Amino acid sequence: MDPLTLGLLVAVATIAVLFSGISIGVGLLVVAAAFLLIFDGPRSLEMIPEIFFGDLNSFTILSIPMFIVMGAAIASTRAGADIFEAIERWLTRVPGGLVVSNIGACALFASMSGSSPATCAAIGKMGIPEMQKRGYPDEVAAGSIAAGGTLGILIPPSVTMIVYGIATETSIGRLFLAGLVPGIMLALIFMAWSIFATWRAGGAHIFTGRSYSLKERLEILPRVIPFLVVVVLVLYAMYGGIATTSETAAVGAVACLVMAVVIYKMWQPRAIWGVLRDSTRESIMILFIMAAAGVFAYMMSSLFITQALAEWIAGLEVNRWVLMLIVNIFLLVAGFFLPPVAVILMTAPVLLPILQTADFDPYWFAVILTINLEIGLITPPVGLNLFVINSIAPQISLRTILLGSLPYVMCMVLAIVILCFFPWIATGLPDLVMGEAIR
């Protein structure tokens, strides 16, 4: 059978298996094993255990569970609420200060936890009721938190970027730096839209809040700053060549656990066990998907599907930006149905060589890919952040949350367009800090 036809058959079978409700990792293994057995014979199955465990035999992979523990320790405390309160007290007299505070708190908490759902839950529990109390439109209250939560997979340290780095064999430190400025830019675009949407809805009367004394503004900072310092030191150690990604992640995880115990009095063994249990569960899920995706990639390569697809795309005489538009549409659709980690592991190793041939920077593409996956977090049918918001603010209908999130989808599309015109927004900081990469 022609490899491209076989590839189409694999795509249809994979979609059918994943839509059956089976877990992503198991689904990828089932499809890979079935096609290897049918088209390559029983002996090809002997390689599956070696590939499955071999893909996890990397010291860098240790950084994934460590960063997850780091984020879980922060998410288990009142750090999110304290960040929100701290920013809100400083920005209370700024026009639209409350919604700006919410998005700023989402950006900061996302950078510490690296989890979009955790960010939505931590900031939304306080931010949404407070915005409703002050008269902000429900669409803005819910949409700004849902969109702000997506920043967790873009602003470093990001587990998604680590997975991309491992899958494409690119520098994780450079990926972290590449996501920083675009993440800040995206947060500013979210803030600008939120202020405009509130003003358009007739909310000019809520653009000022109560005044806080300097003492009130400062008293909450000692509980927030230590976590931010840990994140900064972790990134500094990584970029400064002091330690590897895995070593800095381990130190950061221990430091955040200790601070959660000391600052927020998380002494109970049950609470610490909950952090470790949830972190282990999430880590195993990600690592299992990574290993299964390795087997899936082996099947695609063994049956010459990957090579045939690459040759076919390379042979298309289309403008490089038309190619990028096609890739973006594909990633957008994939993000509607699959979690970010699965999309990266299944597509990045195939797409990146093709895009590099078209002279696209791999670190710039990582940011474009991540923003596409952020869109999937606030759009149906998966739209995880939408359901998190609905669970913490049941007084707001899911339809209202969805309608409130759609303008932020357009904000993300705008960010992608800006990055296409000005790629140095993503590549400038990595080149400045770590030197120009070989492209």
Buried (B, 14 or more C-beta within 10 A) or exposed (E): EEBBEBBEBBEEBBBEBBEEEEEBBBBBBBBBBBBBBEBBEEEBEEBBEEBBEBBEEEEBBBBBBBBBBBBBBBBBBBBBBBBBBBBBBBBBEBBBBBBBBBBBBBBBBBBBBBBBBBBBBBBBBBBBBBBBEBBBBBBBBBBBBBBBBBBBBBBBBBBBBBBBBBBBEBBBBBBBBBBBBBBBBBBBBBBBBBBEBBBEBEBEEBBEBEEBEEEEBEBBBEBBEBBBEBBEBBBEBBBEEEBBBBBBBBBBBBBBBBBBBEBBEBEEEEBBEBBEEBBBEBBEBBBBBBBBBBBBBBBBEBBBBBEBBBEEBEEEEEEEEEBBEEBBEBBBEBBBBBBBBBBBBBBBBBBBBBBBEBEBBBBBBBBBBBBBBBBBBBBEEBBBBBBBBBEBBEEBEBEBBBBBBBBBBEBBBBBBEBBBEEBEBBBBBBBEEBEEBEE
